[in-house]
Amino acid sequence: MIEHRMSKSNDPTISQIIQAMPQRFNPKTAADVDATIQFILSGEDGGKYFATINNGTCSLDSGELESPTLTLKMSAQTYIDMVMGRLTGQQAFFTRKLTYKGPISLVIRLHKFFDR
């Protein structure tokens, strides 16, 4: 059974998480990756963001891409819970809190690209 813990008042905001992603990026784990990843986050503090990963670099921007390599859809709270380690991507997917469109091989590797 999956336990969902309430968020902590000191959790980062979505904006803070997105801004910190390039600094948390681990280029060694994504050396062979050339992809764009669309994040569509619903609910309070949600928004549309995309990561561009190529040549061992990662950049983040707001907005929506026409044809991303991978699209991830979830609530902003689900994303915060995943970043904070309260929920894994697998748990989010199997409880239908996360949906994706794109290659499963990229979905499986994505958590390795960013340090906590």
C-alpha positions as CSV (number, residue, x, y, z in Angstrom):
1,M,0.0,0.0,0.0
2,I,1.3,3.4,-0.9
3,E,1.3,6.0,1.8
4,H,0.9,9.6,0.6
5,R,2.4,12.0,3.1
6,M,1.3,15.6,3.3
7,S,3.7,18.2,1.9
8,K,5.9,20.1,4.3
9,S,5.6,23.8,4.6
10,N,9.3,24.1,3.8
11,D,9.0,22.2,0.4
12,P,10.3,24.2,-2.5
13,T,7.9,25.7,-5.0
14,I,7.6,24.4,-8.5
15,S,9.4,27.5,-9.7
16,Q,12.3,26.8,-7.3
17,I,12.5,23.2,-8.4
18,I,12.5,24.1,-12.1
19,Q,15.1,26.8,-11.6
20,A,17.4,24.4,-9.7
21,M,17.2,21.5,-12.2
22,P,20.2,22.6,-14.3
23,Q,22.3,22.7,-11.2
24,R,21.1,19.2,-10.1
25,F,21.7,17.8,-13.5
26,N,24.3,14.9,-13.6
27,P,25.8,15.0,-17.2
28,K,27.5,11.7,-16.8
29,T,24.2,9.9,-16.5
30,A,22.8,11.5,-19.7
31,A,25.9,11.7,-21.9
32,D,24.2,9.8,-24.7
33,V,20.8,11.6,-24.4
34,D,19.4,14.1,-26.9
35,A,15.9,14.8,-25.8
36,T,13.3,17.4,-24.9
37,I,11.1,16.6,-21.9
38,Q,7.8,18.4,-21.5
39,F,6.4,18.8,-18.0
40,I,2.7,19.6,-17.8
41,L,1.9,20.2,-14.1
42,S,-1.7,20.8,-13.1
43,G,-3.3,22.4,-10.0
44,E,-2.0,25.1,-7.7
45,D,1.5,26.3,-8.7
46,G,1.3,24.2,-11.9
47,G,2.5,25.2,-15.3
48,K,4.2,24.0,-18.5
49,Y,7.9,23.6,-18.6
50,F,10.4,21.8,-20.7
51,A,13.9,20.5,-20.3
52,T,16.4,20.2,-23.2
53,I,19.1,17.7,-22.6
54,N,21.9,17.3,-25.2
55,N,25.7,17.2,-25.3
56,G,25.8,16.7,-21.5
57,T,23.9,19.8,-20.8
58,C,20.5,20.6,-19.5
59,S,18.4,23.8,-19.8
60,L,14.9,24.5,-18.6
61,D,12.3,26.9,-20.0
62,S,8.7,27.6,-19.5
63,G,6.2,26.9,-22.2
64,E,4.9,24.1,-24.3
65,L,6.8,22.3,-27.2
66,E,5.0,21.1,-30.3
67,S,6.8,17.7,-30.5
68,P,8.8,16.9,-27.3
69,T,10.6,13.5,-27.1
70,L,8.8,12.8,-23.8
71,T,5.7,14.4,-22.1
72,L,5.0,13.9,-18.4
73,K,1.7,15.0,-17.0
74,M,0.9,15.2,-13.2
75,S,-0.2,17.5,-10.5
76,A,2.3,20.0,-9.2
77,Q,2.0,18.4,-5.8
78,T,2.8,15.0,-7.2
79,Y,5.9,16.4,-8.8
80,I,7.0,18.1,-5.5
81,D,6.4,14.7,-3.7
82,M,8.6,13.0,-6.3
83,V,11.4,15.6,-6.0
84,M,11.3,15.4,-2.2
85,G,11.5,11.6,-2.2
86,R,8.0,10.9,-0.8
87,L,6.8,9.3,-4.0
88,T,8.7,7.5,-6.8
89,G,7.9,7.8,-10.4
90,Q,6.9,4.2,-10.5
91,Q,4.4,4.7,-7.6
92,A,3.0,7.8,-9.3
93,F,2.5,5.9,-12.5
94,F,0.9,2.9,-11.0
95,T,-1.5,5.0,-8.9
96,R,-2.4,7.1,-12.0
97,K,-0.9,10.3,-10.7
98,L,1.6,10.4,-13.6
99,T,1.0,9.8,-17.2
100,Y,3.6,9.9,-20.0
101,K,3.8,9.9,-23.8
102,G,7.2,8.9,-25.3
103,P,9.8,6.2,-25.0
104,I,9.7,4.1,-21.8
105,S,13.4,3.8,-21.9
106,L,13.7,7.6,-21.3
107,V,11.1,7.5,-18.5
108,I,13.0,4.8,-16.7
109,R,16.3,6.7,-16.8
110,L,15.0,10.2,-16.1
111,H,15.4,10.1,-12.3
112,K,19.1,9.3,-12.7
113,F,19.7,12.5,-14.6
114,F,19.1,14.7,-11.6
115,D,20.6,14.6,-8.1
116,R,18.3,15.3,-5.1
